Amino acid sequence: MNLENKMIHIGTVVNTFGTKGFIKLVFAKDIKLVGDINLIKVIFYKNHNSSLIPLRVEKIEFKGLTLLIKFLDLNSINDVVKFKNLELYINDEFKILEKEIDWLQFEVTFNNQKGEITDFMNNGAQNLIKIKLVSEQKAFWVPMVDVYVKELILENKTIVLQNVEGLK
């Protein structure tokens, strides 16, 4: 497996911050933080040849909904302005970030009937998907728990449901 397959896209550099070489990064929409952000020591970007180029992190901190990052030996705004609009990546060996699943890309099946997911939400207790089966006129909500989810196949984005008759 090559290095690129191990990379997680973490977000986009939207601007510089201050004059001392900080960049401001907005997280990708499908990423959530689940660990200590200070464990990130190397961040990568792709150059014009699409090769991954490493940058060593000197300091990293949150500022509102963005991440401020200072790279080692890049000490002025002039050193980092070239990173504006670049996508950044990490090798998440410490499991600091997690990709969130886009449930709307999944298809559902129930008793050999196909359906689609039309909405998704979390009610604080569990994730719920709103599904519309081809044979039904109305969509209905299904909690993503073992009682209703027989099988979750991430590779081909399929959810096999069971016991949903009472939810319709």
Backbone as CSV, one residue per row, in Angstrom:
resi,resn,N_x,N_y,N_z,CA_x,CA_y,CA_z,C_x,C_y,C_z
1,MET,0.852,-1.182,0.000,0.000,0.000,0.000,0.894,1.240,0.000
2,ASN,0.613,2.171,-0.895,1.452,3.359,-0.933,1.003,4.390,0.100
3,LEU,1.838,5.391,0.306,1.595,6.406,1.319,0.280,7.137,1.098
4,GLU,-0.051,7.410,-0.160,-1.261,8.180,-0.452,-2.529,7.467,0.023
5,ASN,-2.549,6.150,-0.025,-3.721,5.401,0.430,-3.918,5.484,1.935
6,LYS,-2.872,5.824,2.669,-2.961,5.933,4.125,-3.323,7.343,4.583
7,MET,-3.406,8.270,3.657,-3.641,9.668,3.993,-5.122,9.959,4.214
8,ILE,-5.384,10.864,5.140,-6.735,11.375,5.367,-6.725,12.850,5.008
9,HIS,-7.651,13.254,4.150,-7.804,14.668,3.795,-8.420,15.364,4.999
10,ILE,-7.714,16.350,5.565,-8.234,16.989,6.773,-8.900,18.326,6.515
11,GLY,-8.575,18.977,5.410,-9.221,20.254,5.144,-8.449,21.110,4.171
12,THR,-8.883,22.379,4.106,-8.349,23.335,3.150,-7.782,24.544,3.879
13,VAL,-6.625,25.000,3.436,-6.052,26.239,3.968,-6.857,27.389,3.372
14,VAL,-7.521,28.154,4.242,-8.356,29.247,3.746,-7.641,30.590,3.783
15,ASN,-6.595,30.678,4.623,-5.888,31.945,4.705,-4.649,31.794,5.576
16,THR,-3.879,32.864,5.632,-2.805,32.941,6.612,-3.407,33.563,7.868
17,PHE,-2.662,33.517,8.975,-3.145,34.117,10.214,-1.975,34.832,10.874
18,GLY,-2.101,36.125,11.028,-1.021,36.911,11.618,0.158,37.022,10.674
19,THR,1.291,37.425,11.241,2.482,37.650,10.416,3.609,36.668,10.713
20,LYS,3.394,35.749,11.652,4.473,34.865,12.103,4.451,33.480,11.459
21,GLY,3.709,33.303,10.366,3.763,32.047,9.632,2.677,31.041,9.953
22,PHE,1.584,31.469,10.558,0.463,30.566,10.814,-0.445,30.493,9.590
23,ILE,-1.046,29.325,9.385,-2.093,29.189,8.370,-3.393,28.839,9.085
24,LYS,-4.500,29.166,8.437,-5.825,28.869,8.982,-6.447,27.783,8.119
25,LEU,-6.824,26.668,8.757,-7.375,25.518,8.051,-8.825,25.300,8.463
26,VAL,-9.682,25.073,7.486,-11.067,24.680,7.748,-11.146,23.183,7.517
27,PHE,-11.656,22.462,8.539,-11.776,21.010,8.433,-12.676,20.608,7.274
28,ALA,-12.356,19.488,6.650,-13.239,18.887,5.651,-14.555,18.527,6.344
29,LYS,-15.655,18.602,5.615,-16.978,18.361,6.197,-17.160,16.937,6.724
30,ASP,-16.431,15.983,6.168,-16.612,14.587,6.577,-15.605,14.125,7.631
31,ILE,-14.948,15.077,8.303,-13.934,14.752,9.309,-14.396,15.226,10.676
32,LYS,-14.157,14.393,11.679,-14.401,14.848,13.048,-13.199,14.473,13.910
33,LEU,-12.939,15.319,14.891,-11.819,15.128,15.796,-12.218,14.159,16.899
34,VAL,-11.411,13.113,17.109,-11.701,12.130,18.159,-10.500,11.911,19.086
35,GLY,-9.424,12.653,18.882,-8.224,12.488,19.694,-7.554,13.823,19.948
36,ASP,-6.350,13.783,20.479,-5.586,14.978,20.818,-4.931,15.550,19.562
37,ILE,-5.380,16.721,19.165,-4.891,17.366,17.944,-3.383,17.638,18.029
38,ASN,-2.842,17.769,19.241,-1.413,18.052,19.415,-0.518,16.872,19.060
39,LEU,-1.102,15.702,18.828,-0.313,14.541,18.399,0.073,14.618,16.921
40,ILE,-0.554,15.530,16.188,-0.215,15.693,14.768,1.134,16.400,14.671
41,LYS,2.116,15.714,14.127,3.475,16.259,14.017,3.889,16.534,12.576
42,VAL,3.216,15.893,11.620,3.537,16.087,10.203,2.232,16.219,9.426
43,ILE,2.184,17.214,8.561,1.043,17.436,7.672,1.588,17.462,6.251
44,PHE,0.814,16.934,5.325,1.248,16.845,3.932,0.374,17.718,3.035
45,TYR,0.963,18.184,1.947,0.213,18.816,0.864,0.713,18.222,-0.445
46,LYS,-0.079,18.393,-1.495,0.337,17.890,-2.808,0.908,19.041,-3.619
47,ASN,2.073,18.790,-4.223,2.664,19.807,-5.084,2.047,19.736,-6.482
48,HIS,2.585,20.494,-7.419,2.029,20.546,-8.775,2.113,19.208,-9.503
49,ASN,2.976,18.294,-9.043,3.072,16.947,-9.632,2.219,15.929,-8.886
50,SER,1.421,16.402,-7.937,0.590,15.552,-7.068,1.410,14.650,-6.150
51,SER,2.655,15.027,-5.910,3.477,14.312,-4.926,3.171,14.871,-3.543
52,LEU,3.144,14.005,-2.537,2.894,14.445,-1.171,4.171,15.018,-0.564
53,ILE,4.078,16.248,-0.079,5.216,16.945,0.508,4.942,17.122,2.005
54,PRO,5.859,16.644,2.869,5.633,16.764,4.313,6.048,18.128,4.861
55,LEU,5.316,18.581,5.862,5.663,19.777,6.619,5.606,19.412,8.096
56,ARG,6.654,19.750,8.845,6.657,19.443,10.281,5.898,20.524,11.041
57,VAL,5.036,20.084,11.940,4.190,20.996,12.709,4.957,21.478,13.938
58,GLU,4.997,22.804,14.104,5.604,23.388,15.301,4.539,23.633,16.364
59,LYS,3.380,24.143,15.925,2.295,24.459,16.860,0.971,24.278,16.137
60,ILE,-0.022,23.799,16.884,-1.348,23.600,16.305,-2.371,23.923,17.389
61,GLU,-3.393,24.704,17.040,-4.398,25.104,18.030,-5.714,25.455,17.346
62,PHE,-6.792,25.372,18.127,-8.101,25.754,17.610,-8.303,27.248,17.756
63,LYS,-8.969,27.830,16.788,-9.404,29.229,16.847,-10.813,29.230,16.288
64,GLY,-11.801,29.168,17.167,-13.185,29.054,16.722,-13.402,27.716,16.047
65,LEU,-13.908,27.740,14.829,-14.158,26.517,14.071,-13.010,26.159,13.133
66,THR,-11.923,26.916,13.224,-10.776,26.657,12.354,-9.591,26.163,13.177
67,LEU,-8.604,25.690,12.471,-7.383,25.196,13.087,-6.245,26.103,12.640
68,LEU,-5.479,26.607,13.599,-4.299,27.404,13.279,-3.082,26.496,13.365
69,ILE,-2.272,26.530,12.326,-1.108,25.645,12.264,0.130,26.472,11.942
70,LYS,1.188,26.238,12.715,2.490,26.853,12.470,3.451,25.727,12.129
71,PHE,4.093,25.843,10.980,5.046,24.830,10.540,6.468,25.226,10.940
72,LEU,7.279,24.236,11.223,8.668,24.437,11.616,9.432,25.140,10.493
73,ASP,10.191,26.158,10.851,11.056,26.917,9.938,10.304,27.759,8.909
74,LEU,9.003,27.889,9.035,8.239,28.818,8.198,7.743,29.905,9.142
75,ASN,8.456,31.052,9.161,8.286,32.016,10.244,7.653,33.340,9.854
76,SER,7.203,33.457,8.617,6.559,34.712,8.232,5.389,34.429,7.301
77,ILE,4.574,35.432,7.159,3.417,35.314,6.268,3.874,35.001,4.844
78,ASN,5.022,35.535,4.446,5.541,35.297,3.094,5.913,33.836,2.862
79,ASP,6.282,33.125,3.936,6.638,31.710,3.818,5.424,30.815,3.615
80,VAL,4.255,31.254,4.091,3.082,30.370,4.085,1.952,30.820,3.165
81,VAL,2.049,31.998,2.593,0.973,32.483,1.725,0.759,31.548,0.534
82,LYS,1.796,30.827,0.121,1.698,29.894,-1.007,0.803,28.692,-0.709
83,PHE,0.496,28.448,0.580,-0.350,27.309,0.949,-1.841,27.622,0.876
84,LYS,-2.178,28.892,0.668,-3.590,29.281,0.614,-4.311,28.481,-0.476
85,ASN,-5.467,27.942,-0.130,-6.339,27.124,-0.988,-5.827,25.700,-1.217
86,LEU,-4.733,25.309,-0.580,-4.249,23.935,-0.724,-5.005,22.998,0.215
87,GLU,-5.134,21.755,-0.228,-5.733,20.700,0.592,-4.609,20.076,1.417
88,LEU,-4.883,19.824,2.702,-3.875,19.224,3.571,-4.297,17.825,3.996
89,TYR,-3.297,16.988,4.274,-3.515,15.573,4.583,-2.651,15.170,5.774
90,ILE,-3.096,14.131,6.493,-2.255,13.536,7.529,-2.292,12.023,7.390
91,ASN,-1.244,11.390,7.913,-1.232,9.944,8.086,-1.697,9.741,9.518
92,ASP,-2.932,9.323,9.703,-3.551,9.324,11.029,-3.219,8.066,11.818
93,GLU,-1.928,7.890,12.118,-1.499,6.708,12.861,-2.002,6.704,14.300
94,PHE,-2.310,7.875,14.858,-2.776,7.951,16.238,-4.302,7.967,16.344
95,LYS,-4.984,7.836,15.209,-6.457,7.830,15.169,-7.033,9.094,15.817
96,ILE,-6.500,10.230,15.413,-6.914,11.526,15.935,-8.185,12.004,15.241
97,LEU,-8.279,11.689,13.962,-9.423,12.119,13.161,-10.172,10.906,12.650
98,GLU,-11.442,11.108,12.406,-12.283,10.028,11.902,-13.102,10.559,10.736
99,LYS,-13.205,9.767,9.694,-14.075,10.136,8.576,-15.505,9.803,8.959
100,GLU,-16.396,10.773,8.811,-17.802,10.517,9.068,-18.414,9.886,7.825
101,ILE,-19.333,9.002,8.049,-19.981,8.304,6.942,-21.097,9.173,6.379
102,ASP,-21.149,9.297,5.067,-22.238,10.012,4.399,-23.346,9.010,4.109
103,TRP,-24.295,8.904,5.018,-25.363,7.906,4.915,-26.226,8.112,3.680
104,LEU,-26.300,9.321,3.156,-27.143,9.582,1.984,-26.610,8.897,0.730
105,GLN,-25.379,8.434,0.765,-24.791,7.710,-0.364,-25.117,6.216,-0.332
106,PHE,-25.743,5.756,0.756,-26.040,4.331,0.924,-27.385,3.971,0.312
107,GLU,-27.524,2.706,-0.034,-28.797,2.151,-0.492,-29.246,1.172,0.593
108,VAL,-30.559,1.003,0.744,-31.080,0.069,1.746,-31.866,-1.043,1.068
109,THR,-31.905,-2.188,1.738,-32.767,-3.281,1.283,-33.508,-3.831,2.496
110,PHE,-34.761,-4.220,2.250,-35.578,-4.845,3.280,-36.489,-5.848,2.587
111,ASN,-36.388,-7.115,2.964,-37.193,-8.177,2.333,-37.116,-8.116,0.807
112,ASN,-35.917,-8.009,0.274,-35.658,-7.942,-1.174,-36.223,-6.697,-1.851
113,GLN,-36.655,-5.716,-1.080,-37.093,-4.435,-1.642,-35.928,-3.450,-1.526
114,LYS,-35.711,-2.709,-2.567,-34.661,-1.697,-2.537,-35.252,-0.375,-2.069
115,GLY,-34.389,0.451,-1.538,-34.813,1.771,-1.093,-33.632,2.711,-1.021
116,GLU,-33.933,3.952,-0.694,-32.888,4.961,-0.588,-33.007,5.684,0.746
117,ILE,-31.901,6.247,1.177,-31.891,7.060,2.387,-32.113,8.503,1.950
118,THR,-33.142,9.128,2.513,-33.488,10.492,2.118,-33.049,11.532,3.137
119,ASP,-32.738,11.089,4.364,-32.314,12.027,5.401,-31.565,11.255,6.483
120,PHE,-30.848,11.988,7.300,-30.058,11.392,8.363,-30.026,12.364,9.528
121,MET,-30.058,11.831,10.754,-29.913,12.690,11.929,-29.424,11.874,13.115
122,ASN,-28.966,12.566,14.127,-28.609,11.932,15.395,-29.477,12.576,16.458
123,ASN,-30.201,11.758,17.212,-31.112,12.292,18.227,-30.476,12.363,19.610
124,GLY,-29.169,12.197,19.683,-28.472,12.219,20.957,-28.265,10.828,21.524
125,ALA,-29.111,9.891,21.148,-28.986,8.510,21.618,-28.412,7.613,20.533
126,GLN,-28.839,7.843,19.285,-28.353,7.029,18.171,-28.574,7.764,16.848
127,ASN,-27.945,7.236,15.818,-28.169,7.749,14.475,-29.480,7.189,13.954
128,LEU,-30.183,8.015,13.160,-31.419,7.585,12.510,-31.312,7.879,11.025
129,ILE,-31.845,6.983,10.206,-31.910,7.219,8.768,-33.376,7.247,8.358
130,LYS,-33.706,8.156,7.464,-35.059,8.211,6.904,-34.987,7.503,5.566
131,ILE,-35.792,6.460,5.415,-35.707,5.664,4.195,-37.017,5.694,3.431
132,LYS,-36.893,5.523,2.134,-38.047,5.422,1.238,-37.831,4.161,0.419
133,LEU,-38.660,3.144,0.713,-38.608,1.904,-0.061,-39.368,2.105,-1.364
134,VAL,-38.937,1.442,-2.423,-39.567,1.580,-3.739,-41.051,1.229,-3.674
135,SER,-41.401,0.225,-2.877,-42.788,-0.250,-2.819,-43.672,0.562,-1.868
136,GLU,-43.111,1.514,-1.162,-43.871,2.310,-0.187,-44.087,3.721,-0.713
137,GLN,-45.194,4.329,-0.263,-45.462,5.703,-0.675,-44.805,6.713,0.258
138,LYS,-44.675,6.348,1.535,-44.134,7.282,2.513,-42.763,6.827,3.010
139,ALA,-41.942,7.806,3.313,-40.644,7.528,3.938,-40.853,7.407,5.448
140,PHE,-39.941,6.706,6.118,-40.040,6.564,7.570,-38.646,6.475,8.187
141,TRP,-38.570,6.797,9.479,-37.303,6.825,10.202,-36.964,5.454,10.770
142,VAL,-35.692,5.083,10.678,-35.209,3.812,11.217,-33.982,4.093,12.094
143,PRO,-34.034,3.712,13.380,-32.840,3.847,14.222,-31.742,2.888,13.749
144,MET,-30.508,3.346,13.770,-29.370,2.527,13.332,-28.879,1.669,14.502
145,VAL,-29.727,0.710,14.900,-29.403,-0.208,15.994,-29.577,-1.639,15.497
146,ASP,-29.009,-2.583,16.234,-29.006,-3.990,15.817,-30.398,-4.573,15.588
147,VAL,-31.397,-4.066,16.284,-32.764,-4.578,16.121,-33.242,-4.383,14.684
148,TYR,-32.841,-3.276,14.050,-33.315,-2.937,12.710,-32.257,-3.109,11.618
149,VAL,-30.987,-2.999,11.970,-29.914,-3.127,10.980,-29.349,-4.543,11.066
150,LYS,-29.670,-5.328,10.051,-29.185,-6.713,9.999,-27.727,-6.751,9.561
151,GLU,-27.400,-5.919,8.566,-26.042,-5.914,8.025,-25.717,-4.537,7.470
152,LEU,-24.506,-4.079,7.740,-24.005,-2.815,7.219,-22.766,-3.137,6.397
153,ILE,-22.860,-2.935,5.068,-21.768,-3.283,4.160,-21.153,-1.980,3.647
154,LEU,-20.058,-1.566,4.284,-19.434,-0.288,3.942,-18.847,-0.282,2.539
155,GLU,-18.281,-1.420,2.096,-17.601,-1.475,0.802,-18.520,-1.101,-0.356
156,ASN,-19.749,-1.602,-0.346,-20.655,-1.257,-1.453,-21.813,-0.384,-0.994
157,LYS,-21.655,0.244,0.168,-22.603,1.233,0.685,-24.038,0.714,0.692
158,THR,-24.229,-0.393,1.391,-25.549,-1.023,1.486,-25.883,-1.297,2.950
159,ILE,-27.139,-1.055,3.300,-27.646,-1.389,4.627,-28.794,-2.364,4.438
160,VAL,-28.679,-3.539,5.057,-29.743,-4.540,5.010,-30.538,-4.397,6.306
161,LEU,-31.835,-4.127,6.155,-32.698,-3.881,7.312,-33.520,-5.109,7.666
162,GLN,-34.014,-5.121,8.901,-34.901,-6.177,9.380,-35.870,-5.563,10.396
163,ASN,-36.997,-6.208,10.619,-37.949,-5.835,11.672,-38.462,-4.395,11.593
164,VAL,-38.557,-3.812,10.404,-38.979,-2.411,10.317,-40.483,-2.242,10.065
165,GLU,-41.225,-3.332,10.022,-42.661,-3.244,9.723,-43.382,-2.276,10.658
166,GLY,-43.067,-2.307,11.936,-43.742,-1.450,12.909,-43.340,0.012,12.847
167,LEU,-42.331,0.336,12.089,-41.863,1.722,11.981,-42.531,2.485,10.846
168,LYS,-43.208,1.767,9.957,-43.795,2.401,8.770,-44.981,3.263,9.141
